[in-house]
Amino acid sequence: MRPTTTRQQLTRLVLIALVPLLALAGLLVWWSVQEATRTAQERTLVAARLLAASIDRELDALRLSLDTMAGMPDLAAGRLESFYAFAVTAKPDRVDAVALIDGNGRPVFNTLRPFGAPLPASKIEDVFRAAAQGERFQVSDLFLGNLAGRPIFVIMRPVRVEGQRHLLAFTLFTDQLQRLLAGLPSPYVGLVADRSGTIAARSYAPEAVVGRALVAETQALLAGRGEGQGLVTSPEGVRVRVAAVRSAEAGWIAVVGEAQSLLLTEAWRLGSSTFLLCLLLVGIVFVALRQIARRLGQSFEDLADVAAGMAQDRVPALRLPPATAEIRAVEAALQDSHHRILQHTQELERARRAAERANTAKDQFLAHVSHELRTPLTAIIGFAEVLEVDEQARPGPAGEYLGYILQAGRHLLSLINDILDLSKIGAGRWELMPEALALDGVLANAMTLVAGQAKDRSIRLESALPPDLPPARADRRAVLQIAVNLLSNAVKFSPPGAAVRVDLTAEAGLLCIRIGDTGPGMTAEEAAQALLPFRQGAHAQISDVRGTGLGLPLAKQLAELQGGSLRLDTAPGRGTMVEVRLPAA
C-alpha cells in the first residue's frame, strides 16, 4: 500500500467520524430553540398572572374605600345632600364619580352632576337592580356611560338608606386599567377585558380596540379553564404568542403577549450561538484528528520502507516519530479544550437563569409594591377621614391625633406615588397620552386642588390665564401633576399673607407656564440640588412643612418627557420663579 493512499483513507475516516458530531450539533441547535421558546412562554404566563392579581388588588383597595363611605351615618339616615358633599371631597383620586342608585336600579345622584339635577336612566338598570337586592360587593362589565359619554365600569355594594335597599357605586374610566398596563416590560403587549370578553384597556394603541370583543382565538384559550396559552392573530393582523388568565376575584381577563416574530428571532439567536459553539468544537476535533492521520500515515510509510528493505536483505534507517507522545499530547489538549468549553457553557447557562430570575423578581416587585403599600394607606386615610368628619366618633384628644394620622398617611402616599412615577420615567415605562390640551383649564384645576393648602397658610393665589391661547401638545395628567407640584412648593415656602402667581403665555411655538412665589429663594448651588431626587435646599430642610424632595425633579422629568423644559429663576431674598415650556399643538 502506497503512503499517499493510506493518508487519504485515514482522512476519509476522519471525515466520516465528524458526521455524528455534526448531527449532534444540529440536535443541540434544535433543543436550544425549543428551550428558548418554552422559557419565553413561561415568562409570558407569569406576567399574565401578575397582571390578573394586580386587577384584583386594585379593585380590593377600592372596595375598602367603598366600604368606608358606605358606613357614613348621613347615608343611613337619608341626609343625602350632606352625604353627596362628603362623597365629592372624600372619593379616592382614581375614582371618577360616586353614584347612589335606588332599589329599582334608577340613579338618585351622581357626583358628575349637581345634587338634585335630573339624571338619565342607566343602560344597565337590570344589573343595578339585581345588585341592590344582593348582599355582596360586585364589579360590572364595561358599558358606555350616559353622563361620561365613554366606556366605564362600576364597582358597587348594597346599602340601606332609611331602611330601604340602595346601591352605592364608584364609577371608573378605563384609564385606571390603562395605568396597570404601563408597568409591563418591553416587548410585551398587555390588555384587560371584562368577564364577557369586551376589551377595556390595551398597552399599545388602546383607542383601536377598547370596546371591541377579544378575538375568538383568545377567548377559546379560556374555555372551561382559568388560564391558557396559544398563538393568536391580533386585530392588526400580527401573530402573537399570548397567555390569558382570568382573575380570581373579579373574573376579568388579563392577556399578555409577545409577537411571534420577536420570539422566534430570540430563539434563533440562541440557537445560532449554540451552533457556532458546536462548529468550533467540531473544527478543533477535525484539526486534531487530521494531525493524527498525518502522523499515522508517515508511520505507515516508514514501516512500508522497512518491509521493502527487509525483503531485499537490507535494513533501512527507521524514522519512527514519537507518535505516541504526540497523540497523547493532542488528546490531553483536546480534553482540556472540551472541559473549558463545557465549563464556559455551564457558566453562561447559570448566568442566563440568574438574569431571568432577577427580571421576574423585578417585575413582581413593581407589580406588588404600589398596591401592597397603597391598600393599607387607603384604609387608614379613609377611616381617619370618616372619624374627622363625624365629631361624635372622636372623643377627647382623638381629633388632634386624627390630624396627625391623616397628615402622615397622605405624606407617605404622596411619597410612594412620586417614587413610583420617577421609577417609571427612569425605566421608560411612563405612557404618555398626548392631546391638544388647553392649559388654562388644567392650571385652574390645579389651583383649585391646592386652594385648601393655600388657605391654611393665608396665601393668595393669583393668576393670568388667557383662554384664547393655542393648545399645547401634552398629556393632561402629566401637566396637572407638574402644576400641582410647583404650586404646592410655592405655597409651602411663601410666608403667611404672601401671594403665589401663575402666568400663562405663548412664545414662538411654545406655551410658557410661570409660577412665582415670594419665599426665601435659593442660591445657584441650592437650585441645582433641588432638581435632584430627595435633595432639598437649606430653607426646605428647616421648613415647618414636610416635603419629599421629589416634587421639582418629577416635574422636570415630566416636562422633558413631553418635549418641554423646566428652569428655575431664583436668588436668596427675592423668591423663586419656575418656568415650564411645552410645545404647542
C-alpha positions in Angstrom: 0.0 0.0 0.0 1.4 3.4 -1.0 1.7 6.0 1.8 -0.4 8.5 -0.1 -3.3 6.1 -0.3 -3.0 5.4 3.4 -3.2 9.1 4.3 -6.2 9.5 2.0 -8.0 6.6 3.7 -7.3 8.0 7.1 -8.6 11.4 6.1 -11.8 9.8 4.9 -12.2 8.0 8.2 -11.8 11.4 10.0 -14.5 13.0 7.8 -16.8 10.0 8.5 -16.2 10.4 12.2 -17.3 14.1 12.0 -20.7 13.2 10.7 -22.2 12.2 14.1 -20.7 15.3 15.6 -22.4 17.5 13.1 -25.7 15.6 13.7 -25.2 16.2 17.4 -24.6 19.9 16.7 -27.9 20.1 14.8 -29.7 18.4 17.6 -28.3 20.9 20.1 -29.4 23.8 18.0 -33.0 22.4 17.8 -33.0 21.8 21.6 -31.8 25.4 22.2 -34.6 26.8 20.1 -37.2 24.7 21.8 -35.9 25.6 25.3 -35.8 29.3 24.5 -39.4 29.2 23.2 -40.6 27.3 26.3 -38.8 29.8 28.6 -40.4 32.7 26.8 -43.9 31.1 27.2 -43.3 30.7 30.9 -42.3 34.3 31.3 -45.5 35.4 29.4 -47.7 33.3 31.6 -46.1 34.7 34.8 -46.6 38.2 33.5 -50.3 37.5 32.8 -50.8 36.0 36.3 -49.2 39.1 37.9 -51.5 41.4 35.8 -54.6 39.4 36.9 -53.5 39.7 40.5 -52.9 43.4 40.1 -56.5 43.8 38.8 -57.9 42.1 41.9 -55.7 44.1 44.3 -56.7 47.4 42.6 -60.4 46.5 42.9 -59.9 45.3 46.5 -58.3 48.6 47.5 -61.3 50.4 46.0 -63.7 48.1 47.9 -62.1 49.2 51.2 -62.8 52.8 50.3 -66.3 52.0 49.2 -67.0 50.2 52.5 -65.7 53.2 54.4 -68.0 55.5 52.5 -71.0 53.2 52.9 -70.6 53.3 56.7 -71.2 57.1 56.9 -74.1 58.0 59.3 -75.5 60.6 56.8 -76.1 57.9 54.2 -78.0 55.5 56.6 -80.1 58.4 58.0 -81.1 59.6 54.5 -79.3 63.0 54.7 -78.3 62.6 51.1 -77.3 66.2 50.3 -74.8 66.2 53.2 -73.5 62.7 52.1 -73.2 64.0 48.5 -71.0 66.9 49.6 -68.8 64.4 51.6 -68.6 62.0 48.6 -67.4 64.8 46.3 -64.4 65.6 48.6 -63.7 62.1 50.0 -63.7 59.9 46.9 -60.3 58.4 46.0 -58.4 60.1 43.2 -58.6 57.2 40.9 -62.5 57.1 41.2 -64.2 59.3 38.6 -67.6 59.6 40.2 -69.7 58.3 43.2 -73.3 57.3 42.5 -76.3 56.3 44.6 -78.9 54.1 42.9 -82.3 53.1 44.4 -83.6 49.5 44.7 -85.2 49.7 41.2 -81.9 50.5 39.5 -82.6 54.2 39.0 -79.9 56.8 39.8 -80.5 59.0 42.9 -77.4 61.2 42.5 -74.1 61.2 40.6 -71.2 63.4 41.6 -70.6 64.2 37.9 -73.8 66.3 38.1 -75.0 68.8 40.8 -77.1 67.3 43.6 -80.8 67.2 42.6 -80.1 67.5 38.9 -82.2 65.2 36.7 -80.3 62.0 35.7 -80.9 59.7 32.7 -81.8 56.1 33.2 -78.7 53.7 33.2 -78.1 51.3 30.4 -77.5 48.5 32.9 -80.5 49.2 35.1 -81.3 45.5 35.4 -77.7 44.9 36.7 -78.1 47.6 39.3 -81.5 46.3 40.3 -80.1 42.8 40.9 -77.0 44.0 42.7 -79.2 46.2 45.1 -81.1 43.1 46.1 -77.8 41.2 46.8 -75.6 41.1 49.8 -72.0 41.5 48.4 -69.6 43.7 46.6 -69.8 43.4 42.7 -68.0 44.6 39.6 -69.9 45.4 36.4 -68.8 44.7 32.9 -67.7 47.5 30.6 -70.5 49.7 29.2 -71.0 53.2 27.6 -71.8 55.8 30.4 -74.7 58.2 29.7 -73.1 61.1 31.6 -69.4 60.4 30.7 -70.0 59.5 27.1 -67.2 57.0 27.1 -66.7 53.4 28.2 -66.8 52.9 32.0 -67.2 50.2 34.6 -68.7 50.3 38.1 -67.8 48.7 41.5 -70.8 48.6 43.8 -72.2 47.3 47.1 -75.7 47.3 48.6 -76.5 49.8 51.4 -79.5 50.8 53.5 -80.9 54.3 53.2 -83.6 54.9 55.8 -84.2 51.2 55.9 -84.6 50.9 52.1 -82.3 49.0 49.8 -80.0 51.1 47.6 -76.7 50.7 45.8 -73.6 52.7 46.4 -71.2 52.7 43.4 -67.8 54.0 42.2 -67.7 54.8 38.5 -64.3 54.3 36.9 -62.9 55.1 33.4 -60.7 52.6 31.7 -57.7 55.0 32.3 -57.3 53.2 35.7 -56.8 49.9 33.9 -54.5 51.5 31.4 -52.2 52.6 34.2 -51.9 49.0 35.4 -50.5 48.1 31.9 -47.9 50.8 32.0 -45.6 48.6 34.1 -45.4 45.8 31.6 -41.7 45.5 30.4 -40.9 45.6 26.7 -41.5 43.8 24.3 -44.8 42.5 26.0 -48.2 43.8 25.0 -51.0 43.5 27.5 -54.7 44.0 27.6 -57.5 43.8 30.1 -61.1 42.6 29.2 -64.2 42.2 31.3 -66.0 38.9 32.1 -67.8 39.0 28.8 -64.6 39.4 26.8 -65.0 43.1 25.9 -61.6 44.9 25.8 -61.3 47.6 28.5 -57.6 48.6 28.1 -54.5 47.8 26.0 -50.9 48.9 26.5 -50.5 49.5 22.7 -52.9 51.8 20.7 -55.8 51.3 23.1 -58.1 53.6 21.1 -58.2 51.0 18.3 -59.6 48.1 20.4 -61.3 49.4 23.6 -65.0 48.4 23.5 -64.4 45.5 21.0 -64.6 41.8 21.8 -61.5 39.7 22.3 -60.6 37.7 19.2 -62.2 34.3 19.2 -58.8 32.5 19.4 -58.1 34.2 22.7 -61.5 33.5 24.2 -61.1 29.9 23.2 -57.9 29.6 25.4 -60.1 30.2 28.5 -63.0 27.9 27.5 -63.6 26.0 30.7 -60.3 27.0 32.2 -58.8 29.8 34.4 -55.8 30.3 32.1 -54.4 29.3 28.8 -51.7 29.9 26.2 -51.6 29.9 22.4 -50.8 31.6 19.1 -53.5 34.1 18.0 -53.8 36.9 15.4 -54.2 40.4 16.8 -56.7 42.9 15.3 -53.8 44.4 13.3 -53.1 41.0 11.7 -49.9 40.2 13.7 -49.3 36.7 15.0 -48.8 36.9 18.8 -48.0 34.2 21.4 -50.3 35.1 24.3 -51.1 33.9 27.8 -54.6 34.7 29.1 -55.6 34.5 32.8 -58.9 35.1 34.4 -58.6 37.0 37.7 -59.7 35.0 40.8 -61.9 37.7 42.4 -63.4 39.9 39.7 -63.3 37.4 36.9 -61.8 39.9 34.5 -59.3 38.7 31.9 -55.6 39.6 31.7 -53.8 38.9 28.5 -50.1 39.3 27.9 -48.4 38.5 24.6 -45.2 38.8 22.6 -45.0 39.0 18.8 -44.2 35.5 17.4 -41.6 37.1 15.1 -39.7 38.6 18.1 -39.9 35.3 19.9 -38.5 33.3 17.0 -35.8 35.9 16.5 -34.6 35.5 20.1 -34.9 31.7 19.9 -32.8 31.5 16.7 -30.3 33.9 18.2 -29.7 31.5 21.0 -29.7 28.6 18.5 -27.1 30.3 16.3 -24.8 30.8 19.3 -25.1 27.1 20.2 -24.4 26.2 16.5 -21.3 28.4 16.4 -20.0 26.8 19.6 -20.6 23.3 18.3 -18.9 24.3 15.0 -15.9 25.5 16.9 -15.7 22.2 18.8 -16.1 20.2 15.5 -13.3 22.3 13.9 -11.0 21.5 16.9 -11.7 17.8 16.6 -11.2 17.8 12.9 -7.8 19.6 13.1 -6.7 17.2 15.9 -7.8 14.0 14.0 -6.2 15.3 10.8 -2.9 15.8 12.5 -3.1 12.3 14.0 -3.9 10.9 10.5 -0.9 12.7 9.0 1.4 11.2 11.8 0.0 7.7 11.3 0.4 8.0 7.5 4.0 8.9 8.0 4.5 6.0 10.3 2.9 3.5 7.8 5.2 4.9 5.1 8.3 4.2 7.2 7.0 0.7 8.1 6.5 0.0 4.4 10.1 1.1 3.6 11.3 -1.2 6.4 9.4 -4.1 5.0 10.6 -3.5 1.5 14.2 -3.2 2.7 14.0 -6.4 4.6 12.6 -8.2 1.5 15.8 -7.1 -0.3 18.1 -8.2 2.6 18.7 -4.6 3.8 17.5 -2.7 6.8 16.9 1.0 6.2 17.1 3.6 8.9 13.9 3.6 10.8 12.4 7.1 11.1 9.6 6.4 13.5 8.5 9.8 15.1 7.4 9.9 18.8 3.8 9.4 17.6 2.5 8.0 20.9 3.6 11.0 22.9 2.3 13.4 20.4 -1.1 11.6 20.2 -1.3 11.8 24.0 -0.4 15.5 24.0 -3.2 16.1 21.4 -5.6 14.0 23.4 -4.8 16.0 26.6 -5.2 19.3 24.8 -8.5 18.2 23.3 -9.8 17.1 26.7 -8.7 20.4 28.2 -10.5 22.4 25.4 -13.6 20.3 25.8 -13.5 20.9 29.6 -13.1 24.6 29.2 -15.9 24.8 26.6 -18.3 22.8 28.8 -17.4 24.9 31.9 -18.0 28.1 29.9 -21.3 26.8 28.6 -22.5 25.9 32.1 -21.5 29.4 33.4 -23.4 31.0 30.5 -26.5 28.9 31.3 -26.3 29.8 35.1 -25.9 33.5 34.2 -28.9 33.3 31.9 -31.1 31.7 34.5 -30.0 34.1 37.2 -30.8 37.0 34.9 -34.3 35.6 34.2 -34.9 35.1 37.9 -33.8 38.7 38.6 -36.0 40.0 35.8 -39.0 38.1 37.1 -38.4 39.3 40.7 -38.2 42.8 39.4 -41.5 42.5 37.6 -43.1 41.0 40.6 -41.8 43.8 42.9 -43.0 46.5 40.5 -46.4 44.9 40.2 -46.8 44.4 44.0 -45.2 47.4 45.6 -47.7 50.1 44.5 -50.8 48.0 45.6 -49.3 46.5 48.7 -48.3 49.9 50.0 -51.3 51.8 48.8 -54.0 49.4 50.1 -53.4 49.9 53.8 -52.8 53.6 53.3 -56.2 53.9 51.6 -57.9 52.2 54.5 -56.0 54.3 57.1 -56.8 57.6 55.3 -60.4 56.6 54.6 -61.3 55.7 58.2 -59.4 58.7 59.5 -61.4 61.0 57.2 -64.7 59.4 58.4 -63.7 60.0 62.0 -62.6 63.5 61.3 -66.0 64.4 59.7 -68.1 62.7 62.3 -67.4 64.7 65.5 -69.4 62.3 67.7 -66.9 59.5 66.8 -63.8 61.2 68.2 -64.0 61.9 72.0 -61.3 63.7 73.9 -58.0 64.5 72.1 -58.7 62.0 69.3 -59.4 64.8 66.9 -55.8 66.1 67.2 -54.4 62.5 66.8 -56.6 62.0 63.7 -55.0 65.1 62.2 -51.6 63.5 62.7 -52.8 60.2 61.1 -54.1 62.0 58.0 -51.1 64.2 57.6 -48.7 61.3 57.9 -50.7 58.9 55.8 -51.2 61.5 52.9 -47.5 62.4 53.1 -46.4 58.7 52.8 -48.9 58.1 50.0 -47.6 61.1 48.1 -44.0 59.9 48.6 -44.9 56.4 47.3 -46.7 57.8 44.3 -43.8 60.1 43.4 -41.1 57.4 43.8 -43.1 55.0 41.5 -43.6 57.8 39.0 -39.9 58.6 39.0 -39.0 54.9 38.6 -41.4 54.5 35.6 -39.9 57.6 33.9 -36.4 56.3 34.5 -37.2 52.9 33.1 -39.0 54.4 30.1 -42.4 52.9 31.1 -44.4 56.2 31.7 -47.0 56.0 29.0 -48.0 59.5 27.7 -51.4 60.2 26.1 -50.7 63.5 24.3 -53.6 65.6 23.1 -54.3 69.2 22.0 -54.6 70.5 25.6 -56.0 73.9 26.7 -53.6 74.7 29.5 -55.7 77.5 31.1 -58.3 74.9 32.3 -55.7 72.5 33.6 -53.9 75.3 35.6 -57.2 76.5 37.0 -57.9 72.9 38.1 -54.5 72.7 39.8 -55.1 76.0 41.7 -58.4 74.5 42.9 -56.6 71.4 44.2 -54.1 73.5 46.3 -56.6 76.1 47.4 -57.1 74.4 50.7 -53.3 74.3 51.4 -53.0 78.0 50.5 -55.9 78.9 52.7 -54.3 77.1 55.7 -51.2 79.3 55.3 -53.1 82.5 54.4 -51.6 82.6 50.9 -53.3 84.3 48.0 -53.4 82.6 44.6 -53.3 85.0 41.7 -53.3 84.1 38.0 -53.4 85.4 34.4 -54.7 82.6 32.2 -55.8 83.9 28.9 -58.4 81.5 27.4 -57.6 82.4 23.7 -54.1 80.9 23.7 -53.3 78.0 21.3 -53.4 74.5 22.9 -50.3 72.6 23.9 -49.4 69.1 22.7 -49.2 67.4 26.1 -50.6 64.7 28.4 -53.3 66.0 30.7 -52.4 64.0 33.8 -48.7 64.9 33.4 -49.3 68.6 33.1 -51.7 68.6 36.1 -49.1 66.8 38.2 -46.4 69.4 37.2 -48.7 72.3 38.1 -49.8 70.8 41.4 -46.2 70.0 42.4 -45.0 73.5 41.6 -47.9 75.3 43.2 -47.6 73.2 46.4 -43.9 74.1 46.6 -44.6 77.8 46.1 -47.3 77.8 48.8 -45.2 75.8 51.2 -42.2 78.2 51.1 -44.1 81.5 50.9 -44.5 83.5 54.2 -48.1 83.9 55.5 -50.0 86.6 53.8 -47.9 86.5 50.6 -49.2 85.8 47.1 -48.3 83.0 44.6 -48.8 83.9 41.0 -49.5 81.7 37.9 -49.0 83.2 34.4 -49.6 81.5 31.0 -48.2 82.9 27.8 -47.4 81.8 24.2 -43.9 82.4 22.8 -42.5 81.2 19.4 -44.4 77.9 19.2 -44.2 77.2 22.9 -46.6 77.5 25.8 -44.9 79.0 28.9 -46.2 78.4 32.4 -44.6 80.6 35.1 -45.3 80.0 38.8 -43.7 82.6 41.2 -43.5 83.0 44.9 -42.0 85.5 47.4 -40.3 82.9 49.5 -36.7 82.9 50.8 -35.3 81.9 47.4 -32.2 79.8 46.7 -28.6 80.1 45.7 -27.4 78.6 42.4 -26.0 75.6 44.2 -29.2 75.0 46.2 -31.3 75.4 42.9 -29.2 72.7 41.3 -29.6 70.4 44.3 -33.4 71.0 44.4 -33.7 69.5 40.9 -32.2 66.2 42.1 -34.4 63.5 43.8 -34.5 63.6 47.6 -32.3 66.8 47.6 -33.6 70.0 49.2 -32.3 73.4 49.8 -31.4 74.8 53.2 -34.7 76.6 53.7 -36.6 73.4 52.7 -34.8 71.4 55.4 -35.8 73.8 58.2 -39.4 74.4 56.9 -42.3 73.6 59.2 -44.0 71.8 56.3 -42.7 68.4 55.3 -41.7 67.6 51.8 -40.4 64.6 49.9 -37.7 66.3 47.8 -39.4 64.8 44.7 -41.8 67.5 43.5 -39.3 69.5 41.4 -37.4 66.5 39.9 -40.6 64.8 39.0 -42.0 68.0 37.4 -38.7 68.5 35.4 -38.7 64.9 34.1 -42.4 65.0 33.2 -41.8 68.3 31.2 -38.8 66.9 29.4 -40.7 63.6 28.7 -43.2 65.7 26.7 -40.5 67.6 24.7 -40.5 70.6 27.0 -38.2 72.0 29.7 -38.2 73.4 33.2 -35.9 76.0 34.7 -35.6 78.0 37.9 -35.0 81.7 38.3 -34.2 82.3 41.9 -31.9 84.2 44.3 -31.8 84.5 48.1 -34.3 87.1 49.4 -36.3 87.5 46.2 -38.3 84.3 45.9 -38.4 81.7 43.1 -40.0 81.6 39.7 -40.3 78.3 37.9 -40.8 78.3 34.1 -42.2 75.3 32.3 -42.1 75.4 28.5 -44.3 72.9 26.4 -44.6 72.6 22.7 -47.7 74.0 21.0 -50.1 71.6 19.2 
